[in-house]
Amino acid sequence: SRYIGPYIVLFCNRQGAYVLSKLDGAVLDRPIVAFWVIPFMARKKVTISEEMLDASESRLKEMSQVEDEGEEKPEVEDGEEESKSEEEDQQAEESNDGEK
């Protein structure tokens, strides 16, 4: 993936994801998980007024409540995930036995 910054961290939500804003005040549509954020310390503090942000206060509160966003994961039926992990364990054991 490529770098697409810089962004300003508005806040960190309850699950540890960051709500980010572009330098022009445009707020990203969803929180970003911490491992996608490259830390950078600015030489001087950057302040953005609430009027400059393109998201309402209620939308920001909503984003502070949502779960982490990250790579999209396909939806899995209940029980299907367990059987997949069992199959993967079996395949790993078979490959280890073949190496001996």
C-alpha positions as a Markdown table, in Angstrom:
| # | Residue | x | y | z |
|---|---|---|---|---|
| 1 | Ser | 0.0 | 0.0 | 0.0 |
| 2 | Arg | 1.2 | 3.5 | -0.5 |
| 3 | Tyr | 1.4 | 6.5 | 1.8 |
| 4 | Ile | -1.5 | 9.0 | 1.5 |
| 5 | Gly | -0.9 | 11.6 | 4.1 |
| 6 | Pro | -0.5 | 13.8 | 6.0 |
| 7 | Tyr | -3.6 | 13.7 | 8.2 |
| 8 | Ile | -4.4 | 15.2 | 11.5 |
| 9 | Val | -5.5 | 12.9 | 14.3 |
| 10 | Leu | -8.8 | 14.3 | 15.7 |
| 11 | Phe | -9.2 | 11.7 | 18.4 |
| 12 | Cys | -8.8 | 8.0 | 19.2 |
| 13 | Asn | -12.1 | 6.1 | 19.6 |
| 14 | Arg | -12.9 | 3.5 | 22.3 |
| 15 | Gln | -11.6 | 0.6 | 20.3 |
| 16 | Gly | -8.2 | 2.3 | 19.6 |
| 17 | Ala | -8.9 | 3.4 | 16.0 |
| 18 | Tyr | -8.1 | 7.0 | 14.9 |
| 19 | Val | -10.5 | 9.5 | 13.5 |
| 20 | Leu | -8.5 | 11.5 | 10.9 |
| 21 | Ser | -8.9 | 14.8 | 9.1 |
| 22 | Lys | -7.1 | 16.1 | 6.0 |
| 23 | Leu | -5.3 | 19.4 | 6.3 |
| 24 | Asp | -8.2 | 21.1 | 4.6 |
| 25 | Gly | -10.6 | 19.9 | 7.3 |
| 26 | Ala | -12.2 | 17.0 | 5.4 |
| 27 | Val | -12.9 | 14.3 | 7.9 |
| 28 | Leu | -12.4 | 10.7 | 6.7 |
| 29 | Asp | -15.6 | 8.7 | 6.5 |
| 30 | Arg | -14.5 | 6.0 | 9.0 |
| 31 | Pro | -11.9 | 5.5 | 11.8 |
| 32 | Ile | -8.6 | 4.0 | 10.8 |
| 33 | Val | -6.9 | 1.2 | 12.8 |
| 34 | Ala | -3.6 | 2.1 | 14.5 |
| 35 | Phe | -1.4 | -0.2 | 12.4 |
| 36 | Trp | -2.3 | 1.8 | 9.2 |
| 37 | Val | -1.2 | 5.1 | 10.8 |
| 38 | Ile | 2.4 | 6.2 | 10.5 |
| 39 | Pro | 3.3 | 8.4 | 13.4 |
| 40 | Phe | 4.8 | 11.8 | 12.7 |
| 41 | Met | 5.5 | 14.6 | 15.2 |
| 42 | Ala | 4.9 | 18.0 | 13.7 |
| 43 | Arg | 7.4 | 20.7 | 14.5 |
| 44 | Lys | 4.6 | 23.0 | 15.6 |
| 45 | Lys | 1.1 | 22.3 | 16.8 |
| 46 | Val | -1.7 | 22.3 | 14.1 |
| 47 | Thr | -5.1 | 23.5 | 15.3 |
| 48 | Ile | -8.3 | 23.0 | 13.4 |
| 49 | Ser | -11.5 | 24.8 | 14.4 |
| 50 | Glu | -14.8 | 23.0 | 14.5 |
| 51 | Glu | -16.1 | 25.3 | 11.8 |
| 52 | Met | -13.4 | 24.1 | 9.5 |
| 53 | Leu | -14.3 | 20.4 | 9.8 |
| 54 | Asp | -16.7 | 19.0 | 7.3 |
| 55 | Ala | -18.4 | 16.6 | 9.8 |
| 56 | Ser | -21.0 | 17.5 | 12.3 |
| 57 | Glu | -20.5 | 17.0 | 16.1 |
| 58 | Ser | -23.0 | 14.2 | 16.1 |
| 59 | Arg | -21.1 | 12.3 | 13.3 |
| 60 | Leu | -17.9 | 12.7 | 15.2 |
| 61 | Lys | -19.6 | 11.3 | 18.3 |
| 62 | Glu | -20.9 | 8.4 | 16.2 |
| 63 | Met | -17.4 | 7.7 | 14.9 |
| 64 | Ser | -16.1 | 7.6 | 18.5 |
| 65 | Gln | -18.5 | 4.7 | 19.2 |
| 66 | Val | -17.9 | 2.5 | 16.1 |
| 67 | Glu | -15.6 | -0.5 | 16.0 |
| 68 | Asp | -12.2 | -0.5 | 14.4 |
| 69 | Glu | -12.1 | -0.3 | 10.6 |
| 70 | Gly | -9.4 | -2.1 | 8.7 |
| 71 | Glu | -9.2 | -4.6 | 5.9 |
| 72 | Glu | -12.6 | -5.9 | 4.9 |
| 73 | Lys | -13.1 | -9.4 | 6.1 |
| 74 | Pro | -15.7 | -11.7 | 4.3 |
| 75 | Glu | -18.7 | -12.5 | 6.4 |
| 76 | Val | -18.6 | -16.0 | 7.8 |
| 77 | Glu | -21.5 | -18.1 | 9.0 |
| 78 | Asp | -21.5 | -19.3 | 12.6 |
| 79 | Gly | -19.5 | -22.5 | 12.9 |
| 80 | Glu | -18.0 | -22.1 | 9.4 |
| 81 | Glu | -15.0 | -20.2 | 10.9 |
| 82 | Glu | -14.3 | -23.0 | 13.4 |
| 83 | Ser | -14.3 | -25.7 | 10.7 |
| 84 | Lys | -11.9 | -23.6 | 8.6 |
| 85 | Ser | -9.4 | -23.3 | 11.4 |
| 86 | Glu | -9.6 | -27.0 | 12.1 |
| 87 | Glu | -8.9 | -27.7 | 8.4 |
| 88 | Glu | -6.0 | -25.4 | 8.5 |
| 89 | Asp | -4.6 | -27.1 | 11.6 |
| 90 | Gln | -4.9 | -30.5 | 9.9 |
| 91 | Gln | -3.2 | -29.2 | 6.8 |
| 92 | Ala | -0.3 | -27.8 | 8.9 |
| 93 | Glu | 0.1 | -31.1 | 10.7 |
| 94 | Glu | 0.1 | -33.0 | 7.5 |
| 95 | Ser | 2.8 | -30.7 | 6.0 |
| 96 | Asn | 4.9 | -31.1 | 9.1 |
| 97 | Asp | 4.6 | -34.9 | 9.0 |
| 98 | Gly | 5.7 | -34.8 | 5.3 |
| 99 | Glu | 8.8 | -32.9 | 6.2 |
| 100 | Lys | 10.0 | -35.5 | 8.8 |
